[in-house]
Amino acid sequence: MAFNSDNVRVFLAVLDTGSFSAAARTLGRVPSAVSMTIAQLEAELDLLLFDRRTREPRPTDVARALEPQARQLASQLRQLQAHAQELHLGLEKRLTLAIAPELLSVPWSQPLAMLAQEFPSLDVEVLSAPQAAALRMLHAGEAQLALVFERPGTDERESFQELGHEVLVAVMSPEHPEARTRQDRLSLKDLLDIRQIAVASRDAHGADPRLMVARQIWRTDSHLATLSLVQAGLGWAYLPQRLVEPLVASGQLVEIRFGNMSNQLRLWVDVVWQNDQPLGLGAKRFIELMRQAA
């Protein structure tokens, strides 16, 4: 095969600098070595790449025709070398991030965009799952990081970085019977007997007691499904403030006003990882970018 990483580099250096001597200085070689490399390449290709009848070699039409693909090949080789170096330094092949659905509105995509610029070869997988399921994925090694609310208790298997807080608001449809009759007179105790729609796993294990209030709870696996059921008047829910604000403003939802306390839950948000699993370069950098964004 005529072309290789070395002679492509020399070929492009001569094109860019306009002479064998200038290319040699750029490459840190002697001019005779550059001239010999080009001559060997021409012999193997049986093509004339540079016209040497002038004082400085001039690229032929053949050289200009090969130039775009040569530059593409050089770029691919640089990317390959960079990827190999990243792997050597500890870059994972894939970074999987599990996110609690209520936190999909948290600004995590911009840090991922910055991560993609720094490590373009890194594959990223973003999965949304109820918090208990997201943590199970983390502990099973199916995700390297989980973006979740603070946990009521501590788990010795986990380390975390706090990222700020998210506000959840108790809301229901204005068409719900309770919204019409007792909207301004409800207490948290009253909600025990009103159906709640909650983002939660199928089983109750791992559910956050702060978010599970009513005696009857319909469960979904996404905040959008929960929102749809609430808008249909089927129950009330705690939903992210930034999600429901425009719907409350337009009258599509109403905030449930408690007589004895705030109708908001302010929960801290953490990015969590396993203690016994070393983090890759991408995961470490993402945590840092999230911390900076927070």
C-alpha positions as CSV (number, residue, x, y, z in Angstrom):
1,M,0.0,0.0,0.0
2,A,1.6,3.3,-1.2
3,F,0.1,5.7,1.3
4,N,0.9,5.5,5.0
5,S,0.7,7.9,8.0
6,D,4.3,9.1,7.5
7,N,4.3,9.8,3.7
8,V,0.8,11.4,3.9
9,R,2.2,13.8,6.5
10,V,5.2,14.6,4.4
11,F,3.0,15.0,1.2
12,L,0.7,17.5,3.0
13,A,3.6,19.4,4.5
14,V,5.1,20.0,1.1
15,L,1.8,21.1,-0.2
16,D,1.3,23.5,2.7
17,T,4.8,25.0,2.8
18,G,5.6,25.0,-0.9
19,S,9.0,23.4,-0.8
20,F,10.9,20.4,0.4
21,S,13.2,22.5,2.6
22,A,10.4,24.3,4.3
23,A,8.5,21.0,4.8
24,A,11.7,19.5,6.3
25,R,11.9,22.4,8.8
26,T,8.2,21.9,9.7
27,L,8.7,18.2,10.2
28,G,12.1,18.5,11.9
29,R,13.9,16.5,9.2
30,V,16.6,17.1,6.6
31,P,15.4,18.2,3.1
32,S,16.9,15.1,1.5
33,A,14.7,12.8,3.7
34,V,11.6,14.7,2.6
35,S,12.7,14.6,-1.1
36,M,13.3,10.8,-0.8
37,T,10.0,10.2,0.8
38,I,8.1,12.0,-2.0
39,A,10.2,10.2,-4.6
40,Q,9.5,6.8,-3.1
41,L,5.7,7.6,-3.0
42,E,5.8,8.7,-6.6
43,A,7.5,5.5,-7.6
44,E,5.0,3.3,-5.7
45,L,2.1,5.2,-7.2
46,D,3.7,5.5,-10.6
47,L,2.5,9.1,-10.6
48,L,4.2,12.4,-10.7
49,L,3.1,14.5,-7.7
50,F,5.5,17.5,-7.9
51,D,7.0,19.2,-10.9
52,R,10.7,19.8,-10.1
53,R,11.6,21.8,-13.2
54,T,11.1,25.1,-11.4
55,R,13.1,26.4,-8.4
56,E,10.6,25.1,-6.0
57,P,8.5,21.9,-6.6
58,R,5.1,22.6,-7.9
59,P,2.2,20.2,-7.2
60,T,0.8,18.6,-10.3
61,D,-2.9,18.1,-11.1
62,V,-2.6,14.6,-9.7
63,A,-1.3,15.9,-6.4
64,R,-4.2,18.3,-6.1
65,A,-6.7,15.6,-7.0
66,L,-5.3,13.4,-4.2
67,E,-5.1,16.3,-1.7
68,P,-8.7,16.2,-0.3
69,Q,-8.6,12.5,0.5
70,A,-5.1,12.8,1.9
71,R,-6.3,15.5,4.3
72,Q,-9.2,13.4,5.3
73,L,-7.0,10.5,6.0
74,A,-4.6,12.6,8.1
75,S,-7.6,13.9,10.1
76,Q,-8.8,10.4,10.7
77,L,-5.4,9.3,11.8
78,R,-5.2,12.2,14.3
79,Q,-8.6,11.2,15.6
80,L,-7.5,7.6,15.9
81,Q,-4.4,8.6,17.8
82,A,-6.3,10.9,20.1
83,H,-8.8,8.2,20.8
84,A,-6.1,5.7,21.6
85,Q,-4.5,8.3,23.9
86,E,-7.8,8.9,25.6
87,L,-8.3,5.2,26.2
88,H,-4.8,5.0,27.6
89,L,-5.7,7.8,30.0
90,G,-8.9,6.1,31.1
91,L,-11.6,7.2,28.8
92,E,-14.5,4.8,28.9
93,K,-16.0,3.4,25.7
94,R,-19.5,4.5,26.7
95,L,-20.8,6.7,29.4
96,T,-24.4,5.8,30.5
97,L,-26.3,8.4,32.5
98,A,-29.6,7.4,34.2
99,I,-31.8,10.3,35.0
100,A,-34.9,10.5,37.2
101,P,-37.7,11.8,34.9
102,E,-38.5,14.8,37.2
103,L,-34.9,16.0,36.6
104,L,-35.0,15.9,32.8
105,S,-35.5,19.7,32.9
106,V,-32.3,20.2,34.9
107,P,-29.5,21.7,32.8
108,W,-27.5,18.5,32.1
109,S,-27.5,18.7,28.2
110,Q,-25.1,21.6,28.0
111,P,-22.4,19.9,30.1
112,L,-22.8,16.8,27.8
113,A,-22.3,19.1,24.8
114,M,-19.1,20.4,26.3
115,L,-18.0,16.8,27.1
116,A,-18.7,15.8,23.5
117,Q,-16.4,18.7,22.3
118,E,-13.6,17.5,24.6
119,F,-14.0,13.8,23.9
120,P,-15.7,13.4,20.4
121,S,-15.1,9.7,20.3
122,L,-17.0,9.0,23.5
123,D,-20.3,7.3,23.1
124,V,-23.0,8.6,25.5
125,E,-26.3,6.9,26.5
126,V,-28.9,8.8,28.4
127,L,-31.7,6.7,30.1
128,S,-34.7,8.0,32.0
129,A,-36.1,5.9,34.8
130,P,-37.9,6.4,38.1
131,Q,-35.4,7.2,40.8
132,A,-35.3,3.8,42.4
133,A,-34.9,2.1,39.0
134,A,-32.1,4.6,38.1
135,L,-30.2,3.7,41.3
136,R,-30.7,0.0,40.6
137,M,-29.2,0.5,37.2
138,L,-26.3,2.2,38.8
139,H,-25.7,-0.6,41.3
140,A,-26.0,-3.2,38.6
141,G,-23.3,-1.6,36.6
142,E,-25.8,-0.7,33.8
143,A,-25.0,3.1,34.3
144,Q,-21.9,4.8,35.5
145,L,-23.8,7.9,36.8
146,A,-27.3,8.6,38.1
147,L,-28.9,12.0,38.3
148,V,-31.4,11.8,41.1
149,F,-32.9,13.6,44.1
150,E,-31.2,13.3,47.5
151,R,-31.9,10.0,49.2
152,P,-33.7,9.9,52.6
153,G,-30.9,7.7,53.9
154,T,-27.3,7.0,53.1
155,D,-26.0,4.1,51.0
156,E,-22.4,3.1,51.7
157,R,-22.1,1.9,48.1
158,E,-22.5,5.4,46.8
159,S,-20.6,8.6,46.4
160,F,-22.2,11.8,45.1
161,Q,-21.8,15.4,44.1
162,E,-24.5,17.8,45.1
163,L,-25.7,20.0,42.2
164,G,-28.3,22.4,43.7
165,H,-32.0,21.9,44.2
166,E,-35.2,21.3,42.3
167,V,-38.6,22.5,43.3
168,L,-41.6,20.2,43.0
169,V,-45.1,21.7,43.2
170,A,-48.4,20.0,44.1
171,V,-50.8,20.5,41.2
172,M,-54.1,19.3,39.8
173,S,-56.5,20.0,37.0
174,P,-58.9,22.9,37.4
175,E,-61.6,20.3,36.4
176,H,-60.8,18.0,39.3
177,P,-63.7,18.0,41.7
178,E,-61.5,19.0,44.7
179,A,-60.1,21.9,42.7
180,R,-63.5,23.3,42.3
181,T,-64.7,22.8,45.9
182,R,-61.7,22.8,48.3
183,Q,-58.8,24.3,46.4
184,D,-58.0,26.9,49.0
185,R,-58.9,24.8,52.0
186,L,-56.8,21.6,51.4
187,S,-54.3,20.4,53.8
188,L,-51.6,17.8,53.2
189,K,-53.8,15.4,55.3
190,D,-56.7,16.0,52.8
191,L,-54.5,14.6,50.0
192,L,-54.4,11.2,51.7
193,D,-57.9,10.5,50.3
194,I,-57.3,12.0,46.8
195,R,-55.7,9.8,44.1
196,Q,-52.1,10.8,43.5
197,I,-50.2,10.3,40.2
198,A,-46.5,9.6,40.9
199,V,-43.4,8.8,38.9
200,A,-42.3,5.6,40.6
201,S,-41.2,2.1,40.1
202,R,-43.8,-0.7,40.0
203,D,-43.0,-1.8,43.5
204,A,-42.9,0.4,46.5
205,H,-39.3,-0.6,47.4
206,G,-37.0,2.4,47.2
207,A,-39.9,4.9,46.8
208,D,-39.2,8.3,48.5
209,P,-41.8,8.7,51.3
210,R,-41.7,12.5,50.8
211,L,-43.2,12.1,47.3
212,M,-45.7,9.3,48.1
213,V,-48.5,10.8,50.1
214,A,-51.9,9.4,49.1
215,R,-53.5,6.1,50.0
216,Q,-54.2,5.4,46.4
217,I,-51.3,6.0,44.0
218,W,-51.2,5.6,40.2
219,R,-47.7,5.1,39.0
220,T,-46.0,6.1,35.8
221,D,-42.5,5.9,34.5
222,S,-42.2,9.5,33.3
223,H,-43.2,13.0,34.4
224,L,-44.9,13.6,31.0
225,A,-47.2,10.6,31.5
226,T,-47.9,11.9,35.0
227,L,-48.7,15.4,33.7
228,S,-51.1,13.9,31.1
229,L,-53.1,12.0,33.8
230,V,-53.2,15.1,36.0
231,Q,-54.5,17.2,33.2
232,A,-57.2,14.6,32.5
233,G,-58.4,15.2,36.1
234,L,-57.5,11.8,37.4
235,G,-55.5,12.9,40.4
236,W,-52.9,15.3,41.8
237,A,-49.1,15.2,41.6
238,Y,-45.9,16.7,42.6
239,L,-44.3,18.0,39.4
240,P,-41.2,20.1,38.6
241,Q,-41.9,23.8,39.0
242,R,-40.3,24.8,35.7
243,L,-42.5,22.3,33.9
244,V,-45.8,23.4,35.4
245,E,-45.3,27.1,35.6
246,P,-46.5,27.9,32.1
247,L,-49.5,25.5,32.5
248,V,-50.5,27.2,35.8
249,A,-50.2,30.6,34.2
250,S,-52.4,29.5,31.3
251,G,-55.0,28.0,33.6
252,Q,-54.4,24.4,32.4
253,L,-53.3,23.4,36.0
254,V,-53.8,24.9,39.4
255,E,-51.4,24.8,42.3
256,I,-52.9,23.1,45.4
257,R,-52.8,25.6,48.2
258,F,-52.3,24.1,51.6
259,G,-53.6,26.0,54.6
260,N,-50.9,24.8,56.9
261,M,-47.7,24.6,54.9
262,S,-46.1,25.3,51.5
263,N,-47.3,23.3,48.5
264,Q,-43.7,23.0,47.4
265,L,-41.0,20.4,48.0
266,R,-37.5,21.7,47.6
267,L,-35.2,18.7,47.1
268,W,-31.5,18.6,46.6
269,V,-30.2,17.1,43.3
270,D,-27.2,14.8,43.2
271,V,-25.1,13.0,40.6
272,V,-24.3,9.6,42.1
273,W,-21.7,6.9,41.3
274,Q,-20.6,3.6,42.8
275,N,-17.7,3.6,45.3
276,D,-16.3,0.3,44.2
277,Q,-16.2,1.1,40.4
278,P,-13.5,3.4,39.2
279,L,-14.9,6.3,37.2
280,G,-13.6,6.8,33.6
281,L,-12.3,10.1,32.3
282,G,-15.6,11.0,30.7
283,A,-17.6,10.4,33.9
284,K,-15.2,12.5,36.0
285,R,-15.2,15.3,33.5
286,F,-19.0,15.3,33.3
287,I,-19.3,15.5,37.1
288,E,-17.0,18.5,37.1
289,L,-18.9,20.2,34.2
290,M,-22.2,19.6,36.1
291,R,-20.7,21.0,39.3
292,Q,-19.5,24.1,37.4
293,A,-23.0,24.6,35.8
294,A,-24.6,24.3,39.2
